[in-house]
Amino acid sequence: MRADPTEYRLVSPGNLQAVLSLLSGEPAQWLLIAGGTDVMVLYSAGKLPNRNLINIWNIPELRQIDVLPDRISIGAACTYTALREHEIVSREFPLLATAASWTGGIANQNRGTLGGNIANASPAADSLPALLVYDAELTLISVRGERRLPYRHFHSGYKQTALAADELIQDISLPRRFAGYFSHTRKVGARNAQAISKVCLAALGQIANGTIRDVRLALGSVAPVPLRLNETERLLTGKKIDSSLIETARKSAVNEIRPIDDIRSTARYRAAVAGNLVAEFLEKLAAAGMDA
Amino acid sequence: MNPSPATGAKSEVSFIVNGHTKKVLAYPMERLLDVLRNELELTGTKEGCGEGECGSCSVLLDGMLVNSCLVPIGQAIGASIVTIEGISTHALMNPVREAFLECGGAQCGICTPGMILAAVHLLEKKPEPDLADIREGLAGNLCRCTGYMQIFEAVASAARRRVAK
């Protein structure tokens, strides 16, 4: 059943303060819409429960990418195209630029936003594992003020977030200290283009004196939230990569995830692939470490 | 700031379509696709899936390729829209049109307007695309007739014709 546009309201305040005032006045009433690549799909299918929408596509403060000496700050309404075309994002945060290139086709990359991907809170979102391994921090803003929240604390359960009803995500900040890391990302889906992931890995690693100095692993589509593999990272740190360590890491990764059966895949397949992706990354990291 | 219209209120939307200023009365959550087809009778823009997967409703919005089924008209106020009807005078259209005809890049025609707009958008950004660029540039546009090879060849051929000139 198609939605009836006469039943919906869409307002365009045009500046951030006015958006925050609206949210604060009737906090539970409003849904924010930026590029519409999630909201409009629900709307068109007649499945959008919210009747009152605030347009944030035209808020300039949310569209900037600021490059600071120690970090890069990405406005929440920056599109995937803007991320892909940004020189520093491509050079220092390739996992994010690559994830942006995987998200839908060009038309959806021209409209879909990083903040929207975070707020939509799908465990299958391709950009979210990258944010986990890069230690992203969010600025959440409301009329009450600003607060900074490490992104790893943002998702509290399936489609549950730390965002208060009167808050919006203003920016996503990434520390500029991963340029020297080996990075690897892999998406496994039904086809390369336009397919939602069955499993998606984002990984960073650094080898020093033949052992793993630091390793960061995050997976999408294997748990109710995008998942950082803390236990597996701990057992890898300080070790030399060999076949027995890779097997230990594979088992540990499978233990840490909570995959489910759904329309795209099965829990069993996801567990096998997640283990394989971690193993593949470690093999590549070992090879890169030998060259270094 | 715009006044908050009550639910159910139409408001005047002014925007530029194919170079001409247009004013329509519309509900802000009406889809750009529906306004183009029903109010402005620009029926070259097709509806396929209605959920941003197939690309048959592609238009250029301020020069960016978008799916018009996912754009509420309230977000197009003041924007410049180019549809398949308006792209016909674009400098790239002669080579693109000739190449699609020669290579068999169009069959039933439902995906064709979106394919053409995606192809022009790609060639504007990358005048000499390789096959990977072409596949990526058209990945959001589905075709159920051609099997894609003729379309990829048409875009490659359009790029060659343009470079040859």
Contacts between the chains, C-beta under 8 A, distances in Angstrom:
chain1	res1	chain2	res2	distance
A	3	B	29	7.5
A	5	B	27	3.9
A	5	B	28	7.7
A	5	B	29	4.3
A	5	B	30	4.6
A	5	B	31	7.9
A	6	B	7	7.4
A	6	B	8	4.7
A	6	B	27	5.7
A	7	B	7	6.4
A	7	B	8	7.2
A	8	B	7	6.9
A	8	B	27	7.3
A	8	B	28	7.7
A	8	B	29	4.1
A	9	B	4	7.0
A	9	B	5	6.5
A	9	B	6	7.2
A	9	B	7	4.9
A	9	B	28	7.4
A	9	B	29	7.7
A	10	B	28	3.8
A	10	B	29	5.1
A	10	B	72	5.7
A	10	B	74	4.2
A	10	B	75	7.9
A	11	B	2	6.3
A	11	B	4	4.8
A	11	B	5	7.4
A	11	B	28	7.9
A	12	B	1	7.7
A	12	B	2	5.3
A	12	B	28	7.9
A	12	B	74	6.2
A	12	B	75	7.5
A	12	B	77	7.2
A	13	B	1	4.8
A	13	B	2	7.4
A	14	B	1	5.6
A	14	B	2	7.4
A	15	B	1	7.4
A	18	B	1	5.1
A	22	B	4	7.9
A	33	B	72	7.2
A	33	B	75	7.7
A	35	B	70	7.7
A	36	B	70	4.7
A	36	B	71	6.3
A	36	B	72	6.6
A	36	B	75	7.1
A	37	B	52	5.9
A	37	B	70	5.8
A	40	B	31	7.5
A	40	B	52	7.2
A	40	B	69	7.2
A	40	B	70	4.1
A	40	B	71	7.4
A	40	B	72	6.8
A	41	B	51	4.6
A	41	B	52	6.0
A	41	B	70	7.0
A	43	B	29	7.0
A	44	B	31	7.2
A	44	B	50	5.1
A	44	B	51	6.1
A	44	B	69	6.6
A	44	B	70	7.9
A	45	B	51	7.0
A	51	B	7	6.6
A	52	B	7	7.9
A	53	B	29	7.1
A	53	B	72	7.8
A	55	B	72	7.9
A	55	B	74	6.2
A	55	B	75	5.7
A	57	B	75	5.2
A	58	B	75	7.4
A	81	B	64	7.5
A	101	B	136	7.7
A	104	B	52	7.2
A	104	B	140	6.4
A	105	B	55	6.4
A	105	B	138	8.0
A	105	B	139	4.6
A	105	B	140	1.9
A	105	B	141	7.1
A	106	B	65	5.5
A	106	B	118	6.8
A	106	B	121	7.0
A	106	B	122	7.6
A	106	B	136	7.3
A	106	B	137	5.9
A	106	B	139	7.2
A	106	B	140	5.7
A	107	B	52	7.4
A	107	B	55	6.1
A	107	B	58	5.8
A	107	B	65	4.7
A	107	B	66	5.3
A	107	B	67	4.8
A	107	B	118	7.4
A	107	B	140	4.9
A	108	B	52	5.8
A	108	B	67	6.9
A	108	B	70	7.8
A	108	B	140	6.3
A	110	B	64	4.3
A	110	B	65	5.8
A	110	B	66	5.7
A	111	B	64	7.8
A	111	B	66	5.6
A	111	B	67	7.6
A	111	B	70	6.6
A	111	B	71	7.6
A	192	B	139	7.8
A	193	B	135	7.5
A	193	B	136	7.4
A	193	B	139	3.5
A	193	B	140	7.5
A	194	B	53	6.5
A	194	B	139	6.1
A	194	B	140	6.4
